[in-house]
Amino acid sequence: MASYSVNNKAQTNGDHEVHETSCRYLPSDKKYLGDYTSCSSAVTEAKKTYSQSNGCATCSTACHTS
Ligand SMILES: [Zn+2]
């Protein structure tokens, strides 16, 4: 179980990255998503706010698509 947040600011490619709250790349401008057993659930939740959401390449590798 981990806590996840999504970046309120999009990357240059339009993706809103989903991070574990312990990630060193966690942005200050973020929206808390909740606690999830997998990053895929967190990304699904993030997509309710930002349809173009993607897992962070560092903390959510399994959910990162490029
Ligand atoms: Zn991250």
N, CA, C, O and the ligand as a Tripos MOL2 file, in Angstrom:
@<TRIPOS>MOLECULE
protein
  265   263    67     0     0
PROTEIN
NO_CHARGES

@<TRIPOS>ATOM
      1 N           0.8490   -1.2000    0.0000 N.3       1 MET1
      2 CA          0.0000    0.0000    0.0000 C.3       1 MET1
      3 C           0.8790    1.2420    0.0000 C.2       1 MET1
      4 O           1.8420    1.3450    0.7600 O.2       1 MET1
      5 N           0.5310    2.1690   -0.8570 N.am      2 ALA2
      6 CA          1.2890    3.4130   -0.9070 C.3       2 ALA2
      7 C           0.3320    4.5630   -1.1770 C.2       2 ALA2
      8 O          -0.7440    4.3770   -1.7450 O.2       2 ALA2
      9 N           0.7380    5.7430   -0.7630 N.am      3 SER3
     10 CA         -0.0540    6.9420   -1.0270 C.3       3 SER3
     11 C           0.3870    7.5390   -2.3600 C.2       3 SER3
     12 O           1.5770    7.5790   -2.6760 O.2       3 SER3
     13 N          -0.5760    7.9940   -3.1200 N.am      4 TYR4
     14 CA         -0.2690    8.5350   -4.4430 C.3       4 TYR4
     15 C          -0.8410    9.9320   -4.5950 C.2       4 TYR4
     16 O          -1.8760   10.2800   -4.0260 O.2       4 TYR4
     17 N          -0.1200   10.7240   -5.3930 N.am      5 SER5
     18 CA         -0.5970   12.0520   -5.7790 C.3       5 SER5
     19 C          -0.3290   12.2470   -7.2570 C.2       5 SER5
     20 O           0.5530   11.6040   -7.8260 O.2       5 SER5
     21 N          -1.0940   13.1390   -7.8820 N.am      6 VAL6
     22 CA         -0.8810   13.4360   -9.2960 C.3       6 VAL6
     23 C          -0.4320   14.8920   -9.4350 C.2       6 VAL6
     24 O          -0.9080   15.7760   -8.7240 O.2       6 VAL6
     25 N           0.4760   15.1130  -10.3510 N.am      7 ASN7
     26 CA          0.9860   16.4540  -10.6010 C.3       7 ASN7
     27 C          -0.1090   17.3110  -11.2340 C.2       7 ASN7
     28 O          -0.7050   16.9220  -12.2390 O.2       7 ASN7
     29 N          -0.3720   18.4780  -10.6430 N.am      8 ASN8
     30 CA         -1.3770   19.3700  -11.2240 C.3       8 ASN8
     31 C          -0.8810   20.0310  -12.5050 C.2       8 ASN8
     32 O          -1.6680   20.5470  -13.2980 O.2       8 ASN8
     33 N           0.4190   20.0060  -12.6900 N.am      9 LYS9
     34 CA          0.9810   20.5870  -13.9120 C.3       9 LYS9
     35 C           1.3450   19.4580  -14.8750 C.2       9 LYS9
     36 O           1.9170   18.4460  -14.4680 O.2       9 LYS9
     37 N           1.0140   19.6370  -16.1340 N.am     10 ALA10
     38 CA          1.3300   18.6330  -17.1440 C.3      10 ALA10
     39 C           2.7930   18.7110  -17.5450 C.2      10 ALA10
     40 O           3.4220   19.7690  -17.5030 O.2      10 ALA10
     41 N           3.3130   17.5510  -17.9370 N.am     11 GLN11
     42 CA          4.6480   17.5110  -18.5380 C.3      11 GLN11
     43 C           4.5490   18.1510  -19.9260 C.2      11 GLN11
     44 O           3.4540   18.4760  -20.3860 O.2      11 GLN11
     45 N           5.6840   18.3280  -20.5830 N.am     12 THR12
     46 CA          5.6630   18.9580  -21.9040 C.3      12 THR12
     47 C           4.8710   18.1270  -22.9170 C.2      12 THR12
     48 O           4.3820   18.6660  -23.9110 O.2      12 THR12
     49 N           4.7400   16.8110  -22.6710 N.am     13 ASN13
     50 CA          3.9730   15.9620  -23.5850 C.3      13 ASN13
     51 C           2.4960   15.8990  -23.2010 C.2      13 ASN13
     52 O           1.7180   15.1800  -23.8280 O.2      13 ASN13
     53 N           2.1130   16.6510  -22.1750 N.am     14 GLY14
     54 CA          0.7100   16.6980  -21.7860 C.3      14 GLY14
     55 C           0.3340   15.7240  -20.6880 C.2      14 GLY14
     56 O          -0.7870   15.7730  -20.1820 O.2      14 GLY14
     57 N           1.2470   14.8400  -20.3070 N.am     15 ASP15
     58 CA          0.9610   13.8590  -19.2600 C.3      15 ASP15
     59 C           0.9750   14.5070  -17.8700 C.2      15 ASP15
     60 O           1.8040   15.3690  -17.5770 O.2      15 ASP15
     61 N           0.0410   14.0730  -17.0290 N.am     16 HIS16
     62 CA          0.0790   14.4220  -15.6100 C.3      16 HIS16
     63 C           0.6450   13.1990  -14.8910 C.2      16 HIS16
     64 O           0.0130   12.1430  -14.8680 O.2      16 HIS16
     65 N           1.8040   13.3360  -14.3180 N.am     17 GLU17
     66 CA          2.4770   12.1900  -13.7170 C.3      17 GLU17
     67 C           1.9090   11.8450  -12.3480 C.2      17 GLU17
     68 O           1.6340   12.7130  -11.5200 O.2      17 GLU17
     69 N           1.7450   10.5320  -12.1430 N.am     18 VAL18
     70 CA          1.2750   10.0190  -10.8520 C.3      18 VAL18
     71 C           2.4960    9.5350  -10.0640 C.2      18 VAL18
     72 O           3.2970    8.7450  -10.5640 O.2      18 VAL18
     73 N           2.6240   10.0220   -8.8240 N.am     19 HIS19
     74 CA          3.7600    9.6800   -7.9700 C.3      19 HIS19
     75 C           3.3120    9.0730   -6.6540 C.2      19 HIS19
     76 O           2.2400    9.3830   -6.1340 O.2      19 HIS19
     77 N           4.1670    8.1930   -6.1250 N.am     20 GLU20
     78 CA          4.0240    7.8540   -4.7200 C.3      20 GLU20
     79 C           4.4460    9.1030   -3.9450 C.2      20 GLU20
     80 O           5.3240    9.8450   -4.3850 O.2      20 GLU20
     81 N           3.8190    9.3290   -2.7940 N.am     21 THR21
     82 CA          4.1340   10.5570   -2.0680 C.3      21 THR21
     83 C           5.5570   10.5350   -1.5030 C.2      21 THR21
     84 O           6.0520   11.5610   -1.0370 O.2      21 THR21
     85 N           6.2130    9.3810   -1.5400 N.am     22 SER22
     86 CA          7.6040    9.2900   -1.0800 C.3      22 SER22
     87 C           8.5930    9.5370   -2.2180 C.2      22 SER22
     88 O           9.8020    9.5570   -1.9890 O.2      22 SER22
     89 N           8.0980    9.7240   -3.4330 N.am     23 CYS23
     90 CA          8.9900    9.8910   -4.5850 C.3      23 CYS23
     91 C           9.7720   11.1860   -4.4980 C.2      23 CYS23
     92 O           9.2350   12.2170   -4.0910 O.2      23 CYS23
     93 N          11.0510   11.1340   -4.8840 N.am     24 ARG24
     94 CA         11.8480   12.3580   -4.8070 C.3      24 ARG24
     95 C          11.4730   13.3540   -5.9010 C.2      24 ARG24
     96 O          11.8990   14.5090   -5.8650 O.2      24 ARG24
     97 N          10.6790   12.9110   -6.8690 N.am     25 TYR25
     98 CA         10.2390   13.8330   -7.9070 C.3      25 TYR25
     99 C           8.8260   14.3480   -7.6600 C.2      25 TYR25
    100 O           8.2300   14.9950   -8.5200 O.2      25 TYR25
    101 N           8.2960   14.0500   -6.4660 N.am     26 LEU26
    102 CA          6.9510   14.5230   -6.1340 C.3      26 LEU26
    103 C           6.9120   16.0510   -6.2180 C.2      26 LEU26
    104 O           7.6910   16.7270   -5.5460 O.2      26 LEU26
    105 N           6.0130   16.5940   -7.0350 N.am     27 PRO27
    106 CA          5.9650   18.0590   -7.1730 C.3      27 PRO27
    107 C           5.2510   18.6960   -5.9910 C.2      27 PRO27
    108 O           4.5140   18.0230   -5.2700 O.2      27 PRO27
    109 N           5.4680   20.0000   -5.7900 N.am     28 SER28
    110 CA          4.7800   20.6940   -4.7010 C.3      28 SER28
    111 C           3.3300   20.9790   -5.0880 C.2      28 SER28
    112 O           2.4470   21.0030   -4.2310 O.2      28 SER28
    113 N           3.0890   21.1940   -6.3730 N.am     29 ASP29
    114 CA          1.7320   21.4720   -6.8540 C.3      29 ASP29
    115 C           1.0980   20.1660   -7.3010 C.2      29 ASP29
    116 O           1.2530   19.7450   -8.4470 O.2      29 ASP29
    117 N           0.3780   19.5270   -6.3750 N.am     30 LYS30
    118 CA         -0.1190   18.1760   -6.6410 C.3      30 LYS30
    119 C          -1.4980   17.9860   -6.0310 C.2      30 LYS30
    120 O          -1.9280   18.7610   -5.1760 O.2      30 LYS30
    121 N          -2.1880   16.9350   -6.4860 N.am     31 LYS31
    122 CA         -3.4920   16.5850   -5.9460 C.3      31 LYS31
    123 C          -3.3780   15.2050   -5.3290 C.2      31 LYS31
    124 O          -2.9510   14.2550   -5.9850 O.2      31 LYS31
    125 N          -3.7630   15.0970   -4.0560 N.am     32 TYR32
    126 CA         -3.6980   13.8130   -3.3720 C.3      32 TYR32
    127 C          -4.7760   12.8700   -3.9110 C.2      32 TYR32
    128 O          -5.9400   13.2490   -4.0450 O.2      32 TYR32
    129 N          -4.3680   11.6360   -4.2180 N.am     33 LEU33
    130 CA         -5.3040   10.6570   -4.7870 C.3      33 LEU33
    131 C          -5.8200    9.6700   -3.7480 C.2      33 LEU33
    132 O          -6.9910    9.2890   -3.7690 O.2      33 LEU33
    133 N          -4.9390    9.2590   -2.8380 N.am     34 GLY34
    134 CA         -5.3230    8.2830   -1.8210 C.3      34 GLY34
    135 C          -4.3090    7.1540   -1.7370 C.2      34 GLY34
    136 O          -3.2560    7.1890   -2.3740 O.2      34 GLY34
    137 N          -4.6530    6.1480   -0.9300 N.am     35 ASP35
    138 CA         -3.7810    4.9860   -0.7490 C.3      35 ASP35
    139 C          -4.2340    3.8610   -1.6660 C.2      35 ASP35
    140 O          -5.4170    3.5240   -1.7140 O.2      35 ASP35
    141 N          -3.2900    3.2880   -2.3880 N.am     36 TYR36
    142 CA         -3.6160    2.2140   -3.3380 C.3      36 TYR36
    143 C          -2.5820    1.1090   -3.2520 C.2      36 TYR36
    144 O          -1.4190    1.3430   -2.9240 O.2      36 TYR36
    145 N          -3.0370   -0.1160   -3.5600 N.am     37 THR37
    146 CA         -2.1250   -1.2490   -3.5390 C.3      37 THR37
    147 C          -1.2860   -1.3010   -4.8080 C.2      37 THR37
    148 O          -0.2340   -1.9380   -4.8300 O.2      37 THR37
    149 N          -1.7400   -0.6400   -5.8550 N.am     38 SER38
    150 CA         -0.9550   -0.6440   -7.0920 C.3      38 SER38
    151 C          -1.0640    0.7110   -7.7730 C.2      38 SER38
    152 O          -2.0340    1.4460   -7.5890 O.2      38 SER38
    153 N          -0.0450    1.0230   -8.5650 N.am     39 CYS39
    154 CA         -0.0480    2.3090   -9.2490 C.3      39 CYS39
    155 C          -1.1520    2.3690  -10.2970 C.2      39 CYS39
    156 O          -1.6370    3.4540  -10.6180 O.2      39 CYS39
    157 N          -1.5560    1.2170  -10.8360 N.am     40 SER40
    158 CA         -2.5950    1.2530  -11.8660 C.3      40 SER40
    159 C          -3.9060    1.8010  -11.3140 C.2      40 SER40
    160 O          -4.6110    2.5420  -11.9990 O.2      40 SER40
    161 N          -4.2330    1.4340  -10.0720 N.am     41 SER41
    162 CA         -5.4390    1.9700   -9.4400 C.3      41 SER41
    163 C          -5.3090    3.4770   -9.2410 C.2      41 SER41
    164 O          -6.2780    4.2180   -9.4100 O.2      41 SER41
    165 N          -4.1210    3.9200   -8.8870 N.am     42 ALA42
    166 CA         -3.8930    5.3470   -8.6740 C.3      42 ALA42
    167 C          -4.0090    6.1170   -9.9880 C.2      42 ALA42
    168 O          -4.5640    7.2150  -10.0210 O.2      42 ALA42
    169 N          -3.4860    5.5430  -11.0630 N.am     43 VAL43
    170 CA         -3.5790    6.1980  -12.3710 C.3      43 VAL43
    171 C          -5.0430    6.2780  -12.8140 C.2      43 VAL43
    172 O          -5.4730    7.2890  -13.3700 O.2      43 VAL43
    173 N          -5.8060    5.2090  -12.5660 N.am     44 THR44
    174 CA         -7.2340    5.2190  -12.8920 C.3      44 THR44
    175 C          -7.9400    6.3510  -12.1620 C.2      44 THR44
    176 O          -8.7660    7.0550  -12.7440 O.2      44 THR44
    177 N          -7.6130    6.5240  -10.8840 N.am     45 GLU45
    178 CA         -8.2070    7.6080  -10.1020 C.3      45 GLU45
    179 C          -7.7700    8.9690  -10.6490 C.2      45 GLU45
    180 O          -8.5780    9.8920  -10.7550 O.2      45 GLU45
    181 N          -6.5090    9.0820  -10.9870 N.am     46 ALA46
    182 CA         -5.9820   10.3490  -11.5160 C.3      46 ALA46
    183 C          -6.6790   10.7460  -12.8090 C.2      46 ALA46
    184 O          -6.8860   11.9290  -13.0770 O.2      46 ALA46
    185 N          -7.0360    9.7470  -13.6050 N.am     47 LYS47
    186 CA         -7.6610   10.0330  -14.9070 C.3      47 LYS47
    187 C          -9.0620   10.6130  -14.7760 C.2      47 LYS47
    188 O          -9.6020   11.1600  -15.7390 O.2      47 LYS47
    189 N          -9.6650   10.4960  -13.5690 N.am     48 LYS48
    190 CA        -10.9530   11.1460  -13.3530 C.3      48 LYS48
    191 C         -10.7760   12.6640  -13.3710 C.2      48 LYS48
    192 O         -11.6940   13.4020  -13.7290 O.2      48 LYS48
    193 N          -9.5910   13.1170  -12.9820 N.am     49 THR49
    194 CA         -9.2860   14.5470  -12.9900 C.3      49 THR49
    195 C          -8.5560   14.9510  -14.2680 C.2      49 THR49
    196 O          -8.9170   15.9200  -14.9360 O.2      49 THR49
    197 N          -7.5200   14.1800  -14.5860 N.am     50 TYR50
    198 CA         -6.7200   14.4740  -15.7720 C.3      50 TYR50
    199 C          -6.7390   13.2370  -16.6790 C.2      50 TYR50
    200 O          -6.1160   12.2230  -16.3660 O.2      50 TYR50
    201 N          -7.4480   13.3280  -17.7880 N.am     51 SER51
    202 CA         -7.6060   12.1520  -18.6500 C.3      51 SER51
    203 C          -6.2670   11.6540  -19.1700 C.2      51 SER51
    204 O          -6.1080   10.4700  -19.4670 O.2      51 SER51
    205 N          -5.3050   12.5650  -19.2800 N.am     52 GLN52
    206 CA         -3.9760   12.1490  -19.7290 C.3      52 GLN52
    207 C          -3.0390   12.0560  -18.5230 C.2      52 GLN52
    208 O          -2.2350   12.9520  -18.2660 O.2      52 GLN52
    209 N          -3.1660   10.9490  -17.7950 N.am     53 SER53
    210 CA         -2.3140   10.7010  -16.6360 C.3      53 SER53
    211 C          -1.4240    9.5020  -16.9190 C.2      53 SER53
    212 O          -1.7890    8.6040  -17.6790 O.2      53 SER53
    213 N          -0.2600    9.5010  -16.3000 N.am     54 ASN54
    214 CA          0.7140    8.4570  -16.5640 C.3      54 ASN54
    215 C           1.5600    8.2380  -15.3220 C.2      54 ASN54
    216 O           1.8310    9.1820  -14.5800 O.2      54 ASN54
    217 N           1.9790    7.0040  -15.0890 N.am     55 GLY55
    218 CA          2.8210    6.7180  -13.9420 C.3      55 GLY55
    219 C           4.2010    7.3190  -14.0840 C.2      55 GLY55
    220 O           4.7550    7.3810  -15.1810 O.2      55 GLY55
    221 N           4.7540    7.7630  -12.9600 N.am     56 CYS56
    222 CA          6.1220    8.2880  -12.9320 C.3      56 CYS56
    223 C           7.1090    7.1890  -13.3010 C.2      56 CYS56
    224 O           6.9700    6.0520  -12.8490 O.2      56 CYS56
    225 N           8.0930    7.5170  -14.1100 N.am     57 ALA57
    226 CA          9.0730    6.5300  -14.5460 C.3      57 ALA57
    227 C           9.9570    6.0420  -13.3960 C.2      57 ALA57
    228 O          10.5400    4.9610  -13.4700 O.2      57 ALA57
    229 N          10.0500    6.8370  -12.3470 N.am     58 THR58
    230 CA         10.9360    6.5070  -11.2340 C.3      58 THR58
    231 C          10.2340    5.6840  -10.1430 C.2      58 THR58
    232 O          10.7360    4.6350   -9.7380 O.2      58 THR58
    233 N           9.0780    6.1580   -9.6710 N.am     59 CYS59
    234 CA          8.4430    5.4840   -8.5350 C.3      59 CYS59
    235 C           7.3140    4.5410   -8.9750 C.2      59 CYS59
    236 O           6.9250    3.6590   -8.2090 O.2      59 CYS59
    237 N           6.7860    4.7100  -10.1810 N.am     60 SER60
    238 CA          5.6700    3.9000  -10.6580 C.3      60 SER60
    239 C           6.0000    3.3140  -12.0320 C.2      60 SER60
    240 O           5.2340    3.4420  -12.9870 O.2      60 SER60
    241 N           7.1560    2.6730  -12.0970 N.am     61 THR61
    242 CA          7.6820    2.1690  -13.3640 C.3      61 THR61
    243 C           6.6930    1.2910  -14.1050 C.2      61 THR61
    244 O           6.5750    1.3680  -15.3280 O.2      61 THR61
    245 N           5.9720    0.4410  -13.3480 N.am     62 ALA62
    246 CA          5.0480   -0.4990  -13.9620 C.3      62 ALA62
    247 C           3.8970    0.2010  -14.6710 C.2      62 ALA62
    248 O           3.2570   -0.3710  -15.5540 O.2      62 ALA62
    249 N           3.6410    1.4480  -14.2740 N.am     63 CYS63
    250 CA          2.5100    2.1950  -14.8520 C.3      63 CYS63
    251 C           2.9810    3.2940  -15.7880 C.2      63 CYS63
    252 O           2.1830    4.1090  -16.2490 O.2      63 CYS63
    253 N           4.2710    3.3140  -16.0670 N.am     64 HIS64
    254 CA          4.7980    4.3590  -16.9510 C.3      64 HIS64
    255 C           4.7670    3.8870  -18.3960 C.2      64 HIS64
    256 O           5.3150    2.8390  -18.7360 O.2      64 HIS64
    257 N           4.1200    4.6730  -19.2320 N.am     65 THR65
    258 CA          4.1560    4.4040  -20.6670 C.3      65 THR65
    259 C           4.7370    5.6320  -21.3400 C.2      65 THR65
    260 O           4.5480    6.7560  -20.8760 O.2      65 THR65
    261 N           5.4280    5.4150  -22.4100 N.am     66 SER66
    262 CA          6.0420    6.5520  -23.0850 C.3      66 SER66
    263 C           5.5570    6.6600  -24.5140 C.2      66 SER66
    264 O           5.9710    7.5650  -25.2400 O.2      66 SER66
    265 ZN          7.6050    9.5240   -8.9650 Zn       67 ZN67
@<TRIPOS>BOND
     1     1     2 1
     2     2     3 1
     3     3     4 2
     4     3     5 am
     5     5     6 1
     6     6     7 1
     7     7     8 2
     8     7     9 am
     9     9    10 1
    10    10    11 1
    11    11    12 2
    12    11    13 am
    13    13    14 1
    14    14    15 1
    15    15    16 2
    16    15    17 am
    17    17    18 1
    18    18    19 1
    19    19    20 2
    20    19    21 am
    21    21    22 1
    22    22    23 1
    23    23    24 2
    24    23    25 am
    25    25    26 1
    26    26    27 1
    27    27    28 2
    28    27    29 am
    29    29    30 1
    30    30    31 1
    31    31    32 2
    32    31    33 am
    33    33    34 1
    34    34    35 1
    35    35    36 2
    36    35    37 am
    37    37    38 1
    38    38    39 1
    39    39    40 2
    40    39    41 am
    41    41    42 1
    42    42    43 1
    43    43    44 2
    44    43    45 am
    45    45    46 1
    46    46    47 1
    47    47    48 2
    48    47    49 am
    49    49    50 1
    50    50    51 1
    51    51    52 2
    52    51    53 am
    53    53    54 1
    54    54    55 1
    55    55    56 2
    56    55    57 am
    57    57    58 1
    58    58    59 1
    59    59    60 2
    60    59    61 am
    61    61    62 1
    62    62    63 1
    63    63    64 2
    64    63    65 am
    65    65    66 1
    66    66    67 1
    67    67    68 2
    68    67    69 am
    69    69    70 1
    70    70    71 1
    71    71    72 2
    72    71    73 am
    73    73    74 1
    74    74    75 1
    75    75    76 2
    76    75    77 am
    77    77    78 1
    78    78    79 1
    79    79    80 2
    80    79    81 am
    81    81    82 1
    82    82    83 1
    83    83    84 2
    84    83    85 am
    85    85    86 1
    86    86    87 1
    87    87    88 2
    88    87    89 am
    89    89    90 1
    90    90    91 1
    91    91    92 2
    92    91    93 am
    93    93    94 1
    94    94    95 1
    95    95    96 2
    96    95    97 am
    97    97    98 1
    98    98    99 1
    99    99   100 2
   100    99   101 am
   101   101   102 1
   102   102   103 1
   103   103   104 2
   104   103   105 am
   105   105   106 1
   106   106   107 1
   107   107   108 2
   108   107   109 am
   109   109   110 1
   110   110   111 1
   111   111   112 2
   112   111   113 am
   113   113   114 1
   114   114   115 1
   115   115   116 2
   116   115   117 am
   117   117   118 1
   118   118   119 1
   119   119   120 2
   120   119   121 am
   121   121   122 1
   122   122   123 1
   123   123   124 2
   124   123   125 am
   125   125   126 1
   126   126   127 1
   127   127   128 2
   128   127   129 am
   129   129   130 1
   130   130   131 1
   131   131   132 2
   132   131   133 am
   133   133   134 1
   134   134   135 1
   135   135   136 2
   136   135   137 am
   137   137   138 1
   138   138   139 1
   139   139   140 2
   140   139   141 am
   141   141   142 1
   142   142   143 1
   143   143   144 2
   144   143   145 am
   145   145   146 1
   146   146   147 1
   147   147   148 2
   148   147   149 am
   149   149   150 1
   150   150   151 1
   151   151   152 2
   152   151   153 am
   153   153   154 1
   154   154   155 1
   155   155   156 2
   156   155   157 am
   157   157   158 1
   158   158   159 1
   159   159   160 2
   160   159   161 am
   161   161   162 1
   162   162   163 1
   163   163   164 2
   164   163   165 am
   165   165   166 1
   166   166   167 1
   167   167   168 2
   168   167   169 am
   169   169   170 1
   170   170   171 1
   171   171   172 2
   172   171   173 am
   173   173   174 1
   174   174   175 1
   175   175   176 2
   176   175   177 am
   177   177   178 1
   178   178   179 1
   179   179   180 2
   180   179   181 am
   181   181   182 1
   182   182   183 1
   183   183   184 2
   184   183   185 am
   185   185   186 1
   186   186   187 1
   187   187   188 2
   188   187   189 am
   189   189   190 1
   190   190   191 1
   191   191   192 2
   192   191   193 am
   193   193   194 1
   194   194   195 1
   195   195   196 2
   196   195   197 am
   197   197   198 1
   198   198   199 1
   199   199   200 2
   200   199   201 am
   201   201   202 1
   202   202   203 1
   203   203   204 2
   204   203   205 am
   205   205   206 1
   206   206   207 1
   207   207   208 2
   208   207   209 am
   209   209   210 1
   210   210   211 1
   211   211   212 2
   212   211   213 am
   213   213   214 1
   214   214   215 1
   215   215   216 2
   216   215   217 am
   217   217   218 1
   218   218   219 1
   219   219   220 2
   220   219   221 am
   221   221   222 1
   222   222   223 1
   223   223   224 2
   224   223   225 am
   225   225   226 1
   226   226   227 1
   227   227   228 2
   228   227   229 am
   229   229   230 1
   230   230   231 1
   231   231   232 2
   232   231   233 am
   233   233   234 1
   234   234   235 1
   235   235   236 2
   236   235   237 am
   237   237   238 1
   238   238   239 1
   239   239   240 2
   240   239   241 am
   241   241   242 1
   242   242   243 1
   243   243   244 2
   244   243   245 am
   245   245   246 1
   246   246   247 1
   247   247   248 2
   248   247   249 am
   249   249   250 1
   250   250   251 1
   251   251   252 2
   252   251   253 am
   253   253   254 1
   254   254   255 1
   255   255   256 2
   256   255   257 am
   257   257   258 1
   258   258   259 1
   259   259   260 2
   260   259   261 am
   261   261   262 1
   262   262   263 1
   263   263   264 2
@<TRIPOS>SUBSTRUCTURE
     1 MET1         2 RESIDUE 1 A MET
     2 ALA2         6 RESIDUE 1 A ALA
     3 SER3        10 RESIDUE 1 A SER
     4 TYR4        14 RESIDUE 1 A TYR
     5 SER5        18 RESIDUE 1 A SER
     6 VAL6        22 RESIDUE 1 A VAL
     7 ASN7        26 RESIDUE 1 A ASN
     8 ASN8        30 RESIDUE 1 A ASN
     9 LYS9        34 RESIDUE 1 A LYS
    10 ALA10       38 RESIDUE 1 A ALA
    11 GLN11       42 RESIDUE 1 A GLN
    12 THR12       46 RESIDUE 1 A THR
    13 ASN13       50 RESIDUE 1 A ASN
    14 GLY14       54 RESIDUE 1 A GLY
    15 ASP15       58 RESIDUE 1 A ASP
    16 HIS16       62 RESIDUE 1 A HIS
    17 GLU17       66 RESIDUE 1 A GLU
    18 VAL18       70 RESIDUE 1 A VAL
    19 HIS19       74 RESIDUE 1 A HIS
    20 GLU20       78 RESIDUE 1 A GLU
    21 THR21       82 RESIDUE 1 A THR
    22 SER22       86 RESIDUE 1 A SER
    23 CYS23       90 RESIDUE 1 A CYS
    24 ARG24       94 RESIDUE 1 A ARG
    25 TYR25       98 RESIDUE 1 A TYR
    26 LEU26      102 RESIDUE 1 A LEU
    27 PRO27      106 RESIDUE 1 A PRO
    28 SER28      110 RESIDUE 1 A SER
    29 ASP29      114 RESIDUE 1 A ASP
    30 LYS30      118 RESIDUE 1 A LYS
    31 LYS31      122 RESIDUE 1 A LYS
    32 TYR32      126 RESIDUE 1 A TYR
    33 LEU33      130 RESIDUE 1 A LEU
    34 GLY34      134 RESIDUE 1 A GLY
    35 ASP35      138 RESIDUE 1 A ASP
    36 TYR36      142 RESIDUE 1 A TYR
    37 THR37      146 RESIDUE 1 A THR
    38 SER38      150 RESIDUE 1 A SER
    39 CYS39      154 RESIDUE 1 A CYS
    40 SER40      158 RESIDUE 1 A SER
    41 SER41      162 RESIDUE 1 A SER
    42 ALA42      166 RESIDUE 1 A ALA
    43 VAL43      170 RESIDUE 1 A VAL
    44 THR44      174 RESIDUE 1 A THR
    45 GLU45      178 RESIDUE 1 A GLU
    46 ALA46      182 RESIDUE 1 A ALA
    47 LYS47      186 RESIDUE 1 A LYS
    48 LYS48      190 RESIDUE 1 A LYS
    49 THR49      194 RESIDUE 1 A THR
    50 TYR50      198 RESIDUE 1 A TYR
    51 SER51      202 RESIDUE 1 A SER
    52 GLN52      206 RESIDUE 1 A GLN
    53 SER53      210 RESIDUE 1 A SER
    54 ASN54      214 RESIDUE 1 A ASN
    55 GLY55      218 RESIDUE 1 A GLY
    56 CYS56      222 RESIDUE 1 A CYS
    57 ALA57      226 RESIDUE 1 A ALA
    58 THR58      230 RESIDUE 1 A THR
    59 CYS59      234 RESIDUE 1 A CYS
    60 SER60      238 RESIDUE 1 A SER
    61 THR61      242 RESIDUE 1 A THR
    62 ALA62      246 RESIDUE 1 A ALA
    63 CYS63      250 RESIDUE 1 A CYS
    64 HIS64      254 RESIDUE 1 A HIS
    65 THR65      258 RESIDUE 1 A THR
    66 SER66      262 RESIDUE 1 A SER
    67 ZN67       265 GROUP 0 **** ****
